Amino acid sequence: MNYRSALFAALCCLLEFDAAWADDNLDQSTRILSDEWSEIFYHQPENRQAEQFKALLPRIKTLQANHPHHAEPLILEAITLCTLAASEWGISSLSRLNEARRLLIESIDVNPKAMGASAYITLGNLYFRLPGWPISYGDHEQARQYLEAGVKLYPHGLDSNYFLGDYWLSRGEYDKALFYLEKADQAPIRPHQRLSDTRIKQELEQALAAARKHEKRGGDFFSHILPDIGE
């Protein structure tokens, strides 16, 4: 089984911040850090990404210390840890993914709706795409519960519906997949997430075609992250 499909879609769609997600005090710092994350993730060569993600993490920690009762810095750190784990795969990667899970769960306790339910969607993808025990914490039932929680909070969201639809598609539940994928198709591209939403729309087109043909699909949007640790 190929576990390179673990993280990519959740990561590349969840860290374009909008000022509406943060309060006035968080807005400027959040925007700066998220823009830097996007620059590293989308535009820097892969062999330079790890060191730049490492340099970003202390500044995110400072943001958390200055805003201890907000979920956004926790989500930002969690997703940065995931991209660091992917860009520098090694003995520390699983511990970084475990820490990312802890931060995401903590962020839900603080504010489950933060950043468009990003914590639920990211956790759902992690549980779905990662291998299970004893390698990691992958669990399809947990994945479904997190992804459904994201849709419950944002029933008309592009990413929330897309990822739940993709989950059902990969499970061969084509009617369920179509229900959520068609809802995602009706959602507009958000101005503050134009890059990531455009990429989701491209994947959505392929997912819809597969669901209508009753063809399983492995989720190509997740194809860039983890090594083949399950083979």
Secondary structure, DSSP 8 states (H G I E B T S, - for coil): --GGGSSHHHHHHH----GGGS-HHHHHHHHHHHHHHHHHHHHS-HHHHHHHHHHHHHHHHHHHHHSTT-SHHHHHHHHHHHHHHHHT-STTHHHHHHHHHHHHHHHHHH-TTHHHHHHHHHHHHHHHHS--TTTS---HHHHHHHHHHHHHHSTT-HHHHHHHHHHHHHTT-HHHHHHHHHHHHHS---GGGHHHHHHHHHHHHHHHHHHHTT-----GGGTTS---TT-
